[in-house]
């Protein structure tokens, strides 16, 4: 079984599990996530590999981290994630990429990311659920962070935080690669019926 096959199977199993745990019907999850019912069925049957955007929407709608949807090893008190098990979710031909390093479900999902952006590359993100906060630290190069259409230059050695319920973009307008470590905290989702 290839890594992609294992990821597809894990996503199928975990999506079904979390949808059931939250008490969401296919239609309810589709409406919450803005993803078609048919796509959710295909994912749960391991017949497709959804885009990063679709995976993020489903994780946000379920109130879990992307790590939780993609993990095939869960439950240890201490969980070490070797570099070769970190999940690369986005990359460009120019060499930019982001990597989900680790995540947790404690008091709502928390994720730790590593980003590598080549000069001229950018990655746009849809708004996350209300209450989502992102924290980032630029370790090298310079990041242009665009939050709700307002650009902020974040040089190496500088950190930033923002509420991520608005559109946002990570962009490298510089001439050298930018490396960024980012944490995302998503508020817990209430079960259907207010539980």
N, C-alpha and C positions, 0 to 999 in steps of 0.2 A: 504494500500500500504506500503510495507516495505521500509526501507532506501535505499536498493539496487535497488528496483524497481524505486524509485523516482530519484536516481542517473542515472539509465539507461535512463529514460524518459528525464531528464534534458540534458544529454549528447546528445541524439538523436536530441532534439529540438535546442540546442545551436550549434551543429556541422552544421546542415542544415543552421541555421541563418548566422553563420560566413562564411561558404563556399559561400553562396549567396552574402553576403556583400562584400566579397573579389573578387567576380566574377569568382570563380574557378569552372570549371566543375569537375565531379567525377574523370575523367582521369587526369586533371591538379593537383588536390589535391593528388591523389594517387602517381603521379610522384614526387611531391614536398616532400611528407611525407615519401615515401618509404613504403607505406602501400597499400595493394591490393585494387582495386576498389570494389571487392566483400565484403571485410571487412568493407569499408566505408559505403556501402549500408546497411549491417547488422546493423551497429551502428546507422545509421540514421533512421532505421526502429525499433530501440530498441529491436532487436532480439539477441543481444550479449552484454556481458560485456567485453570490450577489456582489455588487459594487461596494466599495468602502462606504459610500454615502448611504446606501440601503442598510448596511450593517449598523452604522451609527444611529440611523433613525429607529431601527428596531431596538437597539440597546437602550436608547433614550426613552422610548415608549414603555419599555419594561422596567426602567429604573435600575438597570444593571450596567456594569462596565462591558466594553467590548471584550476584554479579557475573559469575562465570565461566559460570554457567548461562544468564544473560540477555544476555551480551555478544555483539555481532555484529561487533566489531572487536577483534582480539587480536593480540599478537605484537610490538608496538613496544617498543624499549628504554625510552623515556620515553612514558608515556601520559597525556595531559591529558584531563580529563573536564570539559567546559564545563557550566555550571549547567543548561543545557537538555537535557543528556544524562544527568544524574543520574536514578536510577530511584526514583520514589515507589511504595512497596509497600503502604502502609497509610494510611488517612485516615478521618476521621469527619465527620459533618455539622456538628459543632461547630467544625471547623477544625483539629483535631489531625492530625498526619501524621508519617511518618518517611521519610527519603530515604537510599538507599544512595549515598554519594558516590563511593567508589572501593574497589577490592579488589585483592588480589594472591594468587598461589599460592606465593610464596616460603616454603619450610620450613613448609608448611601454609598454608591460606587465612588471610588477614587482610583484614578489611573495615572501612571507615570510614563511619560513619552520622551523619546530622543528624536530630534529633528535634525536633518542635514539638508540645507537648501543651497543649491548652486546659484551663482549670479544669474539674475534674470528670471528665476523660477518663483512660483507662488502656489499656494494652496488655499482655496476658499472653503469656508465652513458655513453650513446652514446654522441658524439659531438653535441653541440647545434649550432644554426645558428651563423655565423660570427658576432661579436659585442656583443655577450652575455657575461655578467660578473656575477660572483658569489662572494658574500661576506659572510664570516662565522665567527662565534665566538664560541669557545669551552667554555662551562660553567662548565663542570665537566669531569673528565677523560682525555683521550688523544686521539686525532684523528690522523690517518695517512692518509694524503691527497695525492693521486697519480694523478698527472697531466701529461698527455702525457708520461707515463711510468717513471716519476721521483717522488719518494716518499718524502714527507715533513711531519715531525712530528709537530703537532700543540697541545701543552699542554693546560690545563685549563687556562683561563684568556687571551689566545692569540687569535688574529683575523687574518684572511687571506683573500686575494682577488685574483682572477685569471680570465683570459679569458677562457671561457668554450666551445670554438669551437673545442676542442680536446678531446679525450677520457679521462675520469677521474673516480676515484674510491674513495669512502669514506670507511675507514677501521678502525676497532678497534683492534690493535695488543696488547693492554694492558690487564690487569687482572681485571679491574673494568669497569662498564658501562661508556660510553661517551655520553654526552649531548651537542648538537650543535644547535645554531640558525643560519639560513642561509637565505640570500636574493638573489634572482635571477632577473637580469634585462635583458630583451630580446629586441632587437631593433625592431621597428615597421616594418611590412611587407608592401611592395608596392603592390598595386593592379596590376592585370594582365594588360598589355598594358602601364606600366610605370606611372600610375596615382598615 
